[in-house]
Amino acid sequence: MRRASLVSGLAFAIAATTLLVIAPGGDFPTASPGTDEVVPGSRAVGTCPGTGPILPAHSSSYRLAADVARRFVTAWWSRDSATAFALADASFRGDASVLADGANRGSPTFVVSSIGPLGHGMEGDTIARVCGPDVLPAVLAVSVHRSNAAIGARIYLVLRPQGFRVWAVR
């Protein structure tokens, strides 16, 4: 059983890394017009959140954000492109569909290991400079991994009037 979990976790890590390396935009998030900077992360998929109304994310909304991140990663893993597309921000829908394309690999359980705002560190500062400082209060970063493996992904969410939407994966 333990060996199967290790092999399964390793397979997830290899698949996730492969997808992030070969997916369109794999070197990362697009800079906003007029800059050449990128959002932190050696391999990431996504662009800045799309235009449109955003709301500040508060700690009281962490449970909702965690649920969206888990649902997105489950859709990505199980190749449910319709759900991945529905949970994606407008700027990320094409990438979400590509990530979730292919044969179903099952539906393992995913766990949120951390969730929170970007803050004033390098990540938050760079995203503010690239995407604009107004997005920071609406953005949460959620780390998700399989329940039987430590390797996972960091999901960036933006809060819209209709709920949290995924705008990048690292």
Protein Blocks (a to p, Z undefined) as FASTA:
>chain_A
ZZmmmmmmmmmmmmmmmmmmmpghklopcddehiabdcedjbdcdddddedddddddfkl
mmmmmmmmmmmmmmmmnopaklmmmmpcfklmmmmmmmmgccdebjaddddfbdcdebja
fklmmmmmmnopklmmmpccdddddfkbcbdcdddddddfkbccdfbdZZ
